[in-house]
C-alpha cells in the first residue's frame, strides 16, 4: 500500500502512530475483538486467519512490509473479521483511529490509494470464494501463486522469487485444499519446470505458463 502513495504522503503516513518491534508468533489483532486502530507494517510478514465453521483455522492472506492491516475495523467500527499474527520479527506502527481518519481527511490522494487497496483485497476474497466452489486444485494453486508473485515477487536471474516465506500447510490453507493434494500439484509444476521450491522459498521459472494455467486475467 505504501508504494501507491506519493513520497510526501508516504513520509507523512510513516510518521503517524507509535513504532513497535514485535517477535514471531505474536497475535496483533484477534478475530471478533472490538478495536479500531490500524497497523502499518514497515518490515516483516504477518498472516491473516479466521475460524472456519468446521473448526479449522483458514489462512486468508499474507501481508508484508508496506501493507496496512486493520483498516476495515477502523473504517466501519465493526468487530475484527480476522486474526493477524506475526510470522517472524515485525516492525510496525500502531496508528489510532483518530490519527488515521485525520490523515485520510487531509490527504485525498492517500484516501484514494487506501480505497484502492481495500478494493483489491475484496476482489481477492471474492475470487477465492469463486475458485473454491468451482475450480480444481491445480488452477486454484496457480492463481494463488500468481497473486503472491504479483504482490510480493521480485525478479531474479532464476525467475520470480515469491518474497513471502510460506510452509506447505500455509500454502495449502491459502489454496483451500488438503496438503497432500497441494504437494502433488506442486510436484507436477516442478516436473514441468514451471517453478522450483526450496526451504520456505518458491521461484516461478515460467511465469507465462503459470498465468496460462491460472486461466484468468488476474489484473481485472
N, C-alpha and C positions, 0 to 999 in steps of 0.2 A: 504494500500500500504506500509506503514512504516514497518508492520510486515514481509514483504517479503524481507526487506533489512537486511544486516549484521549489528551487533551492531555498528561497526565503521562507516559504510555508513549512518546509521540512525542518529547517533550523528552529523555527518558532515552535513547532509541534514537539520536537525533541527536548525543548526547554521546559515543557509542562510537567507537572506532577513530581513524584519522588522516585529517585533511582533506587533499584533493588538488584541484588545478585542472589539468585535462588539455586539451591542444589537440585540434583536429579531426583525424580520421583516425588516432587512436591506438588500437591494439588493447589492450583491457583484460584480456580472457580469450581464450585460444587453445583451439580445439576439440582434444580429446584430451590436453591437459596435465593433470597431477596437481597440483591446488592446492585448498585448501579454505576460503579466505577468501570473504567476501561483499562486495558493493559496494552501498552505499546512495546512489542518485542524489539529489542535492539540487537541482540545476538543470541543464538541458541535455537532450540527446537522444542515445541510442545505438541501434545496430541489432544485431540478433541474427541471425547467419548460420550455415549449415552446408554442408559439401560434399555435393553430390548424387552418386549413383552414376555419372552420365554426365559428371561433371567440372564441372558448373555450380556456382555458389555460390547457394544458396537463401536468400532473405531470410525468416526465420521470424517475426520480430516486431520491434516498435519499443518502446523503453522510454524514459520521460521522468522528470523530477524527481518524487520521491516514490516511485518504483519501486525494488524490490530485485532485484538480479541475482546469480546465482551461488549461490543458496540450495540448489539441488538437490545440487550438488557438495559443499557444506558439510554437508548432512544425511546423504548416503549414502556419502561418501568415494570416489566413482567419478570417472573422468576427465571432464573438461568435455565436455558434449554439444554445445556450440556455441561460436562465436567472437563476442565482443562488441566492437564498435568504435564510437568516438565519431563522431557526425555533425557536431557543431560543438564549441565550447568547453563543457566539462562540469565542474561542481562536484560532488564526491562524497566519501564517506567509505569508507575501506578498513577493514573490521572482521574481525578474526581469528576463526577457527572457535571458539576457546575463549570469547572475549567474546560471540559470537553465541549459543552454546549456553547460557552462563550467563544471558544476558538472557532467553532463552526459558524457562529453568527457574524464574526468579523472577517472570516476568510472564506468567501463564497467559493473560491477555487478548490480549497480543501474540502468543503462540504460536498462539492460535486464529485471529487475523487473518491471520497469515502462512500458516497451513494453508489458509485460505480462498483466499488469493492464489495459492498453488500449485495448488489445485484449479481455479481459474478458468483458469490458464494451460494445464493439462492438458485441460480442456474445449475450449479454443480450438484446441489442437493436434489433438484428436480430430475436431472439427468440420471442420477444414480438410482432413484426410485423407479424410473422407466427401465433402466438397464436390468435391475434385479427382477423385474416382473417378466421380461421378455427376451433377454439376451443370454447366449451361452457363456460359459465361464471365460473362454479364451478371448471373446470380444470384450467382456467387462474388464478383464485384466489389461488388455491393450488400451482401453480408454482410460483406466486409472493411471497407467504408466505414461501415456501421452500427457494427461493433466499434470502429473508430477514433473515431467520433463519440461513442460511449458512454463510451469510456475516456479520451479526450483532447479532447473537444469543448467549446466554450464558446459560449453563446447570445449572439447579437448581433441588431441590428435587421434584418440581412440574412438571418439564418438561423443554423445551427450551423456554426461555423468549426472545422475539424479542426486541433487545436493541435499537429500534427506536420508538419514540413517534409519532404515526400517528392517525389522525382523520379518521372517516369513509369516509368522502368525499375525503380525500387524498388517502386512500386505494382504493376507487372506481376509482379514476383517474389513479392509477398505473395499476389496472386491466383492465381499459378501458371499464367500464360498468356503467350503471346507479346506483346511490347509493341505491335505494330500492332493486334492484336485488342483489347487493353485500351483503346488510343487510340480505336478505333471505338466501343466500348461507352461510353466517357466522352463522346464527341461526341453519341451518342444521348441520354444523360442531360442534357447541356447543352441540346440541342434541345427536350427535353420540359420544360425549366426545373426539373428536379429538383435540379440543382446548377450551380454556376459554378466555374470554375477560373482561377487566375492563376499567377504565378511561385511555384512550390512552395507553393501555397495552394489549399485546396478548401473551398467553402462549400456546405453542404446547405441548399437553399432549400425543398424539400418533403420533410420528414423522414418523414411518414406514407407517402408514395408510395415512398420508398426502402425502408422497412421492409416494405411490402407486396411489393415486388419481391424482397426477401431471402427472403420466404416462410416464415420460421420465427420462433418466439419465442426471440430470442437471449438472453433473460434466464434461460432454463432451463438 
